[in-house]
């Protein structure tokens, strides 16, 4: 009987009260993040700033490759070793596809984030250099003027996120955020 009482008390404490308390604190301190960092366009939900998604249209900046096709269940990596022949072939294919899509010369140094999928397969960020290498394609596809191309480069700098806590990682760009702002900046194109 005592074991049952302890079970009921602990279930209420750890299964109900503790999660409610943490959810309340998160909602109060970080309301956008606590609800999934959801982003909307014209009132329609288009995704989360925390989860990468595919952008196949040449009108948009492309995302980092995903080993799981951007599916959240199950997320994960390919687990291919750096010495794997399959891994090397995959990198060569991704590099060739990136260069072709963006009409870049073979000598172009393609950032590693455009070649290697993240550990989760859902990373929503790309490097600043990866974004800049895609600008000419977007300018051409959207038929932007030289001045608008300059605005696009300025937009990249505006959405650039700094290193985490000023120490970890590299400056990066959230692709979904950038593409939403791209559509807002050039509504008619």
C-alpha positions in Angstrom: 0.0 0.0 0.0 2.9 2.4 0.8 4.5 1.6 -2.6 1.2 2.6 -4.3 1.0 5.9 -2.5 4.6 6.7 -3.3 3.9 5.8 -6.9 0.9 8.1 -7.1 2.7 11.0 -5.4 5.8 10.7 -7.6 3.6 10.4 -10.7 1.8 13.6 -9.9 5.1 15.4 -9.0 7.3 14.2 -11.8 4.6 13.5 -14.5 2.3 16.5 -14.0 3.6 19.3 -11.7 7.2 19.3 -12.8 6.5 19.4 -16.6 3.8 22.1 -16.1 6.2 24.2 -14.0 8.9 24.0 -16.6 6.5 24.7 -19.4 5.2 27.8 -17.6 8.8 29.0 -17.0 9.7 28.4 -20.7 6.5 30.2 -21.9 7.2 33.1 -19.6 11.0 33.5 -20.4 11.2 32.3 -24.0 7.7 32.3 -25.5 8.8 31.9 -29.2 11.2 29.1 -28.5 8.9 27.3 -26.1 6.3 27.0 -28.9 8.8 25.7 -31.5 10.1 28.9 -33.1 7.3 28.6 -35.7 7.4 31.0 -38.7 4.5 32.2 -40.7 4.1 33.8 -44.1 0.8 35.7 -44.8 -0.7 34.0 -41.7 0.2 30.5 -42.9 2.6 28.3 -41.0 5.6 27.6 -43.2 8.0 25.9 -40.8 10.2 26.2 -37.7 13.4 28.2 -37.5 14.8 25.1 -35.6 14.3 22.5 -38.4 15.8 22.6 -41.8 13.8 22.0 -44.9 14.4 21.5 -48.6 14.4 24.4 -51.0 14.6 23.1 -54.5 13.4 26.1 -56.4 16.2 28.2 -58.0 14.4 31.3 -56.6 15.5 30.4 -53.1 18.7 29.8 -51.2 19.3 26.0 -50.9 19.6 24.2 -47.6 22.3 22.0 -46.2 22.0 18.4 -47.3 20.0 16.1 -45.1 20.7 12.4 -44.7 17.1 11.8 -43.7 15.4 14.0 -46.4 14.5 16.6 -43.6 12.1 14.1 -41.9 12.0 14.7 -38.2 11.2 11.0 -37.4 13.7 9.5 -37.4 16.3 12.2 -37.6 19.9 11.2 -37.9 23.1 11.0 -39.9 24.3 8.7 -42.6 27.1 7.3 -40.3 29.4 7.0 -43.2 33.1 7.2 -42.3 35.4 9.8 -43.9 37.4 6.9 -45.4 34.2 5.3 -46.9 34.2 5.2 -50.7 30.4 5.8 -50.6 31.0 9.0 -48.5 33.6 10.3 -51.0 31.3 9.6 -53.9 28.4 11.4 -52.2 30.6 14.4 -51.5 31.7 14.5 -55.1 28.1 14.3 -56.3 27.0 17.0 -54.0 29.8 19.3 -55.0 29.1 18.8 -58.7 25.4 19.4 -58.2 26.1 22.6 -56.1 28.5 23.9 -58.8 26.1 23.1 -61.6 23.1 24.6 -59.9 24.9 27.8 -59.1 26.8 28.0 -62.4 30.1 28.1 -60.6 33.5 27.1 -62.0 35.0 23.7 -61.0 37.7 25.5 -59.1 35.2 27.1 -56.6 35.8 26.0 -53.0 32.4 24.7 -51.9 31.8 25.2 -48.2 31.7 21.9 -46.3 28.2 22.6 -45.0 26.9 22.2 -48.6 28.5 18.8 -48.9 28.1 17.1 -45.6 24.7 16.6 -43.9 24.5 17.5 -40.2 24.4 15.0 -37.4 20.6 15.3 -37.1 19.9 15.8 -40.7 17.8 18.8 -39.8 20.2 21.7 -39.4 18.4 24.8 -40.6 21.6 26.8 -41.1 24.2 27.3 -43.8 27.5 29.3 -43.7 27.6 32.9 -44.9 29.9 31.8 -47.7 27.4 29.2 -48.9 24.7 31.8 -49.0 26.9 34.2 -51.0 27.8 31.5 -53.5 24.0 31.2 -54.3 23.4 34.9 -54.9 24.1 35.0 -58.6 21.7 32.1 -59.3 18.9 33.9 -57.4 19.6 37.2 -59.1 19.4 35.5 -62.5 16.3 33.5 -61.7 14.4 36.4 -60.2 15.8 38.8 -62.8 17.0 41.3 -60.2 18.9 44.5 -61.1 22.4 45.3 -59.9 21.0 47.4 -57.1 18.7 44.6 -56.0 21.7 42.2 -56.0 23.3 44.6 -53.6 20.2 44.6 -51.5 20.3 40.8 -51.5 23.9 40.8 -50.2 22.9 43.3 -47.5 20.0 41.0 -46.5 22.4 38.1 -46.0 24.4 40.3 -43.6 21.3 41.4 -41.8 20.1 37.8 -41.1 23.5 36.5 -40.2 23.6 35.0 -36.8 26.7 35.3 -34.6 28.7 32.5 -33.0 26.7 30.9 -30.2 27.5 32.7 -26.9 30.1 34.6 -28.9 32.4 31.6 -28.8 31.0 28.4 -30.4 30.7 27.6 -34.1 30.8 30.0 -37.0 28.5 32.8 -38.1 25.6 31.2 -39.9 22.4 31.9 -41.8 19.0 30.4 -41.1 17.8 29.4 -44.6 14.1 29.6 -43.9 14.4 33.0 -42.3 16.5 34.2 -45.2 14.1 32.9 -47.8 11.1 34.5 -46.1 12.9 37.8 -46.0 13.9 37.4 -49.6 10.3 37.0 -50.6 9.4 40.1 -48.5 12.2 42.2 -50.1 11.3 41.3 -53.7 7.6 40.8 -53.7 7.0 41.5 -57.3 9.9 39.4 -58.7 
